[in-house]
Amino acid sequence: MISQRSALRIFAALPTSICGNPHPLKSSTIESRRDANMRWPPKQPRLDGRLSKLSLSTKILAFPDPVSWRAMALPDLLPKLLSAMSALYSASKSHALPATMPTGIASWISAESPTPSSAMPMASINPAMFNDRLLLGLKGTMSEAELHVLRARLLGGIRNKAARGELRRNLPVGFVWGEQDGEVCLHPDESVRAAIQTVFTRFAELGSVRRVWLWFRSEGLSLPLRMHYGAKIRWVDPSYIAVYHILTNPVYAGAYAYGKSRHEITLDASGVRKKRARKLPRSQWQVFIPNHHEGFIDWNTYEANRARITANTHPRPHQSGSGAVREGTALLQGIAVCGRCGRKLRTHYTGRTASAGYHCAGKDITNGRGVYCLTIGALQVDEAVERAVLAALAPIGVEAAIAAAERLEADHDGALAQWRLTVERASYETQRAERRYRAVDPDNRLVARGLEAEWEKALRELDRAKAELAHREALRPKTLSANERCRLLALGTDLSTVWRAPTTLPRDKKELLRTVLEEVIITVHKEQHRAHLTLRWRGSALTEIDFDLPRRRATVRTDEDTIALLRRLATHYPDAVIAGILNRQERRTAYGHRFTANLVSGLRRQWNIARYERPANPPDGELMNVTQIANTLGVAASTIHRWLNDGIIAGEQITPGAPWRIRLTDDLRARVAEEVPQGYLTMYQTMRLLGVSRQTILQRVKRGEIQAIHVKKGRKKGLRLKVIRTQTDLFNQTS
């Protein structure tokens, strides 16, 4: 190992030698004089006994004859250097210098001289020489190898100590390190232990991290907080993350864990280094020692809590889990399963009364529209499940009533115990502040004034804690009398009364159902108006239930004329266009609302009317409305309307308010011209020629006896007519 003084000498001499300095030892000489003037002791390498034989002093490159190795050729010097490196590597494994060290190289390594006085002078190493630079590189390589070995041994010692459970790290609040190696003890403060224990007790009762946090907030309780090991414990308002860390930390279950996360360094898209800590699964923890110390809960309870917290997470698609219990009235939330596709059923609430229901997220394509494969109201399903569960729990109703009575009497004991400890802690802080105030010199007002303020603050905190404790004790429910206990036990034989009591919340019902049921498979047969339920109990027992679905006819119906018109329009138009036609005719739904595409679609499905589909092989010409035809032909829309009214072109309108449907054919395109063709006359000229009225001419246009075109440009734009003569004129016969 290169000592610090030798490294300084080498690097101080390196730049001056390269630049041609004739005195490469100038900087090292100045350093030696400075050390002598400051009376600093010479620095010695400090290594343990196992590494003392491997330490490399400043004599590592001391040759007996410097000229001999400097004059060596590279082919002769390189094998000796490689052999020395191999021998040193073997020595690092065996912690001793090998006996097979090459001749001339063994004399380089000497760790017995404690001082650098016998080291080879720096003048014997010239960085300008190739062989000297090679030897300097060898020394740096061996130093790096030795640092690597030291680091590996230090990390190995840390891991070995952690494997024995003796590595002292920061403990969570509620624990302290003992006097013996690896000894972990509970915190001596009773209030700290009681607060942590209350978290686990309330979670076992409520079953949700968020509900435990809300309970602490509603009771006005605090949680202990310690920023780092050795810091003073502070009492702060509880937070969700604090409650979550208490419930998920394995130390509270009496386990010792090390290496639960791994630090990684990655590069983002711009090439910037980013550090992150990745949590590892338990199978990849470096050290895991269960039952290492006394905990607040046992390991089985810890695993059950973790499984419950995981189950409370809203499951992703195609993943198991029921999610946390919610406040809705749908009792099978999270445990209802579709009997057709096996998906978890979702809950919905519709109508003014927010009626609960279940539906499957899987959709089938029916008439070009996605339809749920299952949708059913929750009322009948929940009632059928309730009857089955209450019938199964009837034998244990009395025991449940007794447990409820005991729980009702001791409901507030946990919170009251916390407030009593808070009063006791505030009383201690007050007495401590008083002793400090009385111990100070009264004449020293600078100190006495501050201690007096602390005493007054402690007294106010004590008064506030006592007032809150008195308020909580006043709200504590009274102990049940003998008559009330008898009445409660009598209700145990009739669980249905307790189940339907207003004080029994939907959340409580869901908790009970999840305790006894694993899942409920629902299958709906719409054609038979029946439903089939399969109850899978905890323990793999099955119960089959069948019941009829209601067949109620709608009391409010859409009028028959609208339904008949819908049947005619559905063959020609999509739902959005049909809704516009019905609204233009001022037709309304059964509840008096305007039609929309969704309402038209629902009305079609109710009356089994097929949706509009474009024909696979449409006839010649594209169907267009008036606006589209006018834009295509380059005329005004009023012209198209006038042609339709006069019968010049053909079009259809299924019902008043419906759009005109005109087929764009080659014949229709030929009816529009840029200029007046030869032989075409105006309407007035045609009337004078034929001697008939305008209406008669239009009738002949419909029959095809007169051709009509529209001129778009010029001063003579407009309608032009040409008489088609089917027979020769009597006076124009050719002989």
Secondary structure by P-SEA (a helix, b strand, c coil): cccaaaaaaaaaaaaaaaacccccaaaaaaaaaaaaaaccccbbbbbccccccccccccccccccaaaaaaccaaaaaaaaaaaaaaaaaaaaacccccccccccccccccccccccccccccccccccaaaaaaaaaaaaaaaaaaaaaaaaaaaaaaaaaaacccccccccccccccccccccccccaaaaaaaaaaaaaaaacccaaaaaaaaaaabbbbbbbcccccbbbbccccaaaaaaaacccccccccccccbbbbbbbcccbbbbbbbbbbccccccccccccccccccaaaaaaaaaaaaaacccccccccccccccccccccccccccccccbbbbbbbccccccccccccccccccbbbbcbbbbaaaaaaaaaaaaaaaaccaaaaaaaaaaaaaaacaaaaaaaaaaaaaaaaaaaaaaaaaaaaccccccaaaaaaaaaaaaaaaaaaaaaaaaaaaaaaccccccaaaaaaaaaacccaaaaaacccccaaaaaaaaaacccbbbbbbbccccbbbbbbbcccbbbbbbbbbcccccccccccaaaaaaaaaaaacccaaaaaaaaaaacccccccccccaaaaaaaaaaacccccccccccccbbbbcaaaaaaaacccaaaaaaaaaaccbbbbbccccccbbbbbccccccccccccccccccaaaaaaaccccaaaaaaaaaaccbbbbbbcccccccbbbbbbbcccccccccc
